[in-house]
Amino acid sequence: MTKPNTPTLLPQIQWDFGIIDASVQAGFPSPADEHLVERTELMGNLVKHPQATYLLRVQGESMREVGIFDGDVLLVDKAIEPKHGQVVVAVVNGDFVCKTLYQRAGLTKLRPANVTFPDIIPKPGETLEIWGVVIATIKQFRT
C-alpha cells in the first residue's frame, strides 16, 4: 500500500475530448454541439514528458490563493527545470510539499500561497530538493 504522499506515475492512457469553439457562460445556457470543431487528446496536450510525469494528491490549504485546494490532484513533471516563481513539489527533510519556488540573490525558499503559512527556508543540516514542476491541477467535483 502506498502512503498518501507517495507520487504515482501517470498511467499511459489516451483521453480524447472534443474542442468546442465557444466560451462557456456561467449563467446563460449556450448550445455547444453546433460549435464542435475537432477532437483533441487531453493528456497529450498537457503532458510533454510522460515517463517523468506523476500524480500527487494535495493535502492542506497552503496553496489556496493560486487555486490549489485540499484534495486536488497535481500533475507534476520532473523533467522540467524549475525556475523562480513556478509552483513546484519539493522534498523537505523527507516530506513532500507544494509551494512556489523563490530563488533570488543566492537564496532559495518555498513560499506558500496562503498568508497563514510561513515560508520554508532550509536551515543548516536540513535538506530541500526541488522534485518537480506542477503543470496542472485536476479538481474533482461531487457527482
C-alpha positions, 0 to 999 in steps of 0.5 A: 500500500502506498502512503498518501504522499507517495507520487504515482506515475501517470498511467499511459492512457489516451483521453480524447475530448472534443474542442468546442469553439465557444466560451462557456457562460456561467449563467446563460445556457449556450448550445455547444454541439453546433460549435464542435470543431475537432477532437483533441487528446487531453493528456497529450496536450498537457503532458510533454514528458510522460515517463517523468510525469506523476500524480500527487494528491494535495493535502492542506490549504497552503496553496489556496490563493493560486487555486490549489485546494485540499484534495486536488490532484497535481500533475507534476513533471520532473523533467522540467527545470524549475525556475523562480516563481513556478509552483513546484513539489519539493522534498523537505527533510523527507516530506513532500510539499507544494509551494512556489519556488523563490530563488533570488540573490543566492537564496532559495525558499518555498513560499506558500500561497496562503498568508497563514503559512510561513515560508520554508527556508532550509536551515543548516543540516536540513535538506530541500530538493526541488522534485518537480514542476506542477503543470496542472491541477485536476479538481474533482467535483461531487457527482 
